Amino acid sequence: MRKNIVAGNWKMNKNLQEGIELAKELQAALNGKTVKCDVVICTPFIHLASVNAVIDGKTVRLGAENCADKVSGAYTGEVSAAMLASTGAQYVILGHSERRAYYGETNAILKEKVKLALENNLIPIFCIGEVLEEREAGKQNEVVKTQIEESLFDLSTEDFGKIVLAYEPVWAIGTGKTATPAQAQEIHAYIRSILAAKYGQAVANDTSILYGGSANAGNAKELFSNPDVDGGLIGGAALKVETFLPIVEAF
Ligand code: PGA
């Protein structure tokens, strides 16, 4: 069944103590509340185990922001999917545009990461999206199609059914420039049509497709009211409970 999800992406923000504090505050704010979406916080690696200890894993779920493309061994500085799972993490963001742009993550590398995440029972939040020049050239559909095909389309139907997608136009990330609800709906519907062509309409209907890029309390309701927008991946606004909670409550 398709789920509504609001996931925070803390990126490289908050020291350990600040991260634990934010997670505690969010858990406290959601205790006893009924919300209409799953709430996930994706934190830096070093926060994971400590944050897991202060959330209940149901009202607030835990995710990582990346994982290695190798199983284990001599890969200094890397963190494997199995290690992430051992902290209590349930999700992992993969293919974020910042990883693609600054750390050379290709569709082929991401394909390996997705496989390893799934083998370790982590739910990938797989990010796709075009840069400004591609949008201006009208190539956004082509770009997201290639990203999806090259990283995800060798998955079995069963495995694909575990994936969450996040459409994040790169020009909207951290810029304060959000895609309009109409732009989001148009490309989300297109993405769902590609999934339907490959895996069938039922799988496509069951896939959660989140929007990311300057989503905030002011625009979340309108974005989420679109039939093909199933939630958000939230950067800047996820760093404070007072800016994150209204997004969660936008459903
Ligand atoms: P933003 O980031 O909400 O700060 O634009 C979103 C993201 O990069 O996931």
Boltz pocket constraint, residues with backbone or C-beta under 6 A from the ligand:
constraints:
  - pocket:
      binder: B
      contacts: [[A, 9], [A, 168], [A, 172], [A, 173], [A, 174], [A, 175], [A, 176], [A, 212], [A, 213], [A, 214], [A, 215], [A, 233], [A, 234], [A, 235], [A, 236], [A, 237]]
      max_distance: 6.0
